[in-house]
């Protein structure tokens, strides 16, 4: 049988991942990511429609949010995504120890995001804010908490990937699981890059 990119084997006998322009990672994970993005898109469209019906209220309520905290969280997630990308690149070069360190960096940034967001929630709840306060806060709490849960799930994924790298489960001949997890984390980052300006900044 002729050797093709799809049938080629790495030196250790495992299948070498194809690099023919196809998406990295597992197709099922990408289907899941697209489904998640569609759910967030519905949320964003609903928010835009509600905002258009009461611009004055939404603008006033936006000014009660902590934009500095939102900007800090944006920096943390972007940095975390960069760390995860570096971890994948290091694994492609079989630099296991370096990859594990980069993933820890990504986890640390994710943890920082959760802490800052939790402090934001605590401040709002102590001020009596709830889902029933008004339409803006209903969307703010629903959207950001839904994303908050995705960050937690993403960190669980990163922790599993970190353990896998330390056990040398991922290497140049077997990157699919690592790339899939990284793609999910980048999705979490991408959603926040839309959510932050939409909720915190745009008037």
C-alpha positions as CSV (number, residue, x, y, z in Angstrom):
1,X,0.0,0.0,0.0
2,X,1.5,3.4,-0.9
3,X,2.5,5.7,1.9
4,X,0.2,8.8,2.1
5,X,-0.1,11.6,4.7
6,X,-3.1,9.8,6.1
7,X,-1.3,6.4,6.4
8,X,2.2,7.6,7.3
9,X,3.5,6.4,10.7
10,X,5.7,8.3,13.2
11,X,8.9,6.6,14.3
12,X,7.2,5.1,17.3
13,X,4.6,3.4,15.1
14,X,1.7,5.8,15.8
15,X,-0.1,7.6,13.1
16,X,1.4,10.9,12.2
17,X,-1.2,13.6,12.1
18,X,-2.1,14.9,8.6
19,X,-1.0,18.4,7.9
20,X,-3.0,19.0,4.6
21,X,-4.8,22.1,5.6
22,X,-7.5,20.2,7.6
23,X,-8.6,21.3,11.1
24,X,-6.3,20.3,14.0
25,X,-7.7,17.9,16.5
26,X,-10.8,15.8,16.4
27,X,-13.8,16.6,14.1
28,X,-16.3,15.7,16.9
29,X,-14.7,18.4,19.1
30,X,-15.0,21.0,16.3
31,X,-18.7,20.1,15.8
32,X,-19.2,20.6,19.6
33,X,-17.3,24.0,19.4
34,X,-19.5,25.2,16.5
35,X,-22.6,24.2,18.4
36,X,-21.4,26.1,21.5
37,X,-20.6,29.2,19.3
38,X,-24.1,29.0,17.9
39,X,-25.6,29.1,21.4
40,X,-23.5,32.1,22.3
41,X,-24.5,33.8,19.0
42,X,-28.2,33.4,19.9
43,X,-27.4,35.0,23.3
44,X,-25.6,37.9,21.6
45,X,-28.4,38.5,19.1
46,X,-31.0,38.5,21.9
47,X,-28.9,41.0,23.8
48,X,-28.6,43.3,20.8
49,X,-32.3,43.2,20.2
50,X,-33.1,43.9,23.9
51,X,-30.6,46.7,24.0
52,X,-32.1,48.3,20.9
53,X,-35.5,48.4,22.6
54,X,-34.1,50.2,25.7
55,X,-30.8,51.9,24.8
56,X,-31.0,54.4,27.7
57,X,-31.3,51.7,30.4
58,X,-28.5,49.6,28.8
59,X,-26.1,52.5,28.5
60,X,-26.7,53.6,32.1
61,X,-26.3,50.0,33.5
62,X,-23.1,49.5,31.4
63,X,-21.5,52.4,33.3
64,X,-22.0,50.5,36.6
65,X,-19.7,47.7,35.4
66,X,-16.0,47.5,36.2
67,X,-14.3,47.9,32.8
68,X,-10.9,47.7,34.3
69,X,-11.8,44.2,35.7
70,X,-13.2,43.3,32.3
71,X,-10.0,44.5,30.5
72,X,-7.8,42.6,32.9
73,X,-9.8,39.5,32.3
74,X,-9.4,40.0,28.5
75,X,-5.6,40.2,28.9
76,X,-5.6,37.1,31.1
77,X,-7.6,35.0,28.6
78,X,-5.6,36.2,25.6
79,X,-2.3,35.4,27.5
80,X,-3.7,32.1,28.5
81,X,-4.6,31.2,24.9
82,X,-1.0,32.2,23.8
83,X,0.4,29.9,26.5
84,X,-1.7,27.0,25.3
85,X,-0.6,27.6,21.7
86,X,3.0,27.6,22.9
87,X,2.4,24.3,24.7
88,X,1.1,22.7,21.5
89,X,4.1,24.1,19.6
90,X,6.5,22.7,22.2
91,X,4.8,19.3,22.1
92,X,5.2,19.3,18.3
93,X,8.9,19.6,19.0
94,X,8.8,16.9,21.6
95,X,9.7,19.4,24.4
96,X,7.5,17.8,27.1
97,X,8.8,19.7,30.1
98,X,8.4,23.0,28.3
99,X,4.9,22.2,27.1
100,X,3.8,21.3,30.6
101,X,5.1,24.6,31.9
102,X,3.2,26.5,29.2
103,X,0.0,24.7,30.1
104,X,0.5,25.6,33.7
105,X,0.8,29.2,32.6
106,X,-2.5,28.9,30.8
107,X,-4.1,27.4,33.8
108,X,-2.8,30.2,36.0
109,X,-4.2,32.8,33.7
110,X,-7.6,31.0,33.7
111,X,-7.6,30.9,37.5
112,X,-6.9,34.6,37.6
113,X,-9.9,35.2,35.3
114,X,-12.2,33.2,37.6
115,X,-11.0,35.1,40.7
116,X,-11.6,38.5,39.1
117,X,-15.0,37.5,37.8
118,X,-16.0,36.1,41.1
119,X,-15.0,39.4,42.8
120,X,-17.2,41.2,40.3
121,X,-20.1,39.0,41.0
122,X,-19.6,39.4,44.8
123,X,-19.7,43.2,44.4
124,X,-22.9,43.1,42.3
125,X,-24.7,40.6,44.6
126,X,-23.7,42.7,47.7
127,X,-25.3,45.7,46.0
128,X,-28.5,43.8,45.6
129,X,-28.1,43.1,41.9
130,X,-29.9,39.9,40.6
131,X,-31.4,38.5,37.4
132,X,-34.6,40.3,38.1
133,X,-33.1,43.7,38.6
134,X,-33.6,44.8,35.0
135,X,-33.1,43.5,31.5
136,X,-29.5,44.5,31.3
137,X,-28.5,42.7,34.4
138,X,-30.5,39.7,33.4
139,X,-28.3,39.5,30.2
140,X,-25.1,40.5,32.0
141,X,-25.4,37.8,34.7
142,X,-26.7,35.1,32.3
143,X,-24.1,35.7,29.6
144,X,-21.1,36.1,31.8
145,X,-22.0,33.2,34.1
146,X,-22.6,30.9,31.1
147,X,-19.1,31.9,29.9
148,X,-17.8,31.5,33.5
149,X,-18.9,27.9,33.4
150,X,-17.1,27.4,30.1
151,X,-13.9,28.7,31.6
152,X,-14.2,26.2,34.4
153,X,-14.7,23.4,32.0
154,X,-11.9,24.6,29.9
155,X,-9.6,24.6,32.9
156,X,-10.6,21.0,33.6
157,X,-9.6,20.2,30.0
158,X,-6.3,22.0,30.4
159,X,-5.6,20.1,33.6
160,X,-6.2,16.8,31.9
161,X,-4.0,17.8,29.0
162,X,-1.3,18.8,31.5
163,X,-1.4,15.4,33.1
164,X,-1.3,13.8,29.7
165,X,1.8,15.8,28.6
166,X,3.6,14.9,31.9
167,X,2.8,11.2,31.2
168,X,4.1,11.7,27.6
169,X,0.7,10.8,26.2
170,X,1.1,13.6,23.6
171,X,4.0,13.8,21.3
172,X,4.7,14.7,17.6
173,X,3.0,11.5,16.5
174,X,-0.1,11.9,18.6
175,X,-1.4,15.5,18.9
176,X,-5.1,15.1,18.3
177,X,-6.2,15.2,21.9
178,X,-4.0,18.1,22.8
179,X,-5.0,20.1,19.7
180,X,-8.7,19.4,20.4
181,X,-8.4,20.6,24.0
182,X,-6.5,23.7,22.8
183,X,-9.1,24.5,20.2
184,X,-11.8,24.4,22.9
185,X,-9.8,26.8,25.1
186,X,-9.3,29.2,22.2
187,X,-13.1,29.1,21.6
188,X,-13.6,30.2,25.3
189,X,-11.2,33.0,24.6
190,X,-12.9,34.0,21.4
191,X,-16.3,34.2,23.0
192,X,-15.0,36.6,25.7
193,X,-13.4,38.8,23.0
194,X,-16.9,39.3,21.7
195,X,-18.6,39.4,25.0
196,X,-16.4,42.0,26.7
197,X,-16.9,44.8,24.2
198,X,-20.5,43.9,23.7
199,X,-21.4,44.0,27.4
200,X,-18.9,46.3,28.9
201,X,-17.9,48.8,26.2
202,X,-20.2,49.3,23.2
203,X,-22.8,52.1,23.4
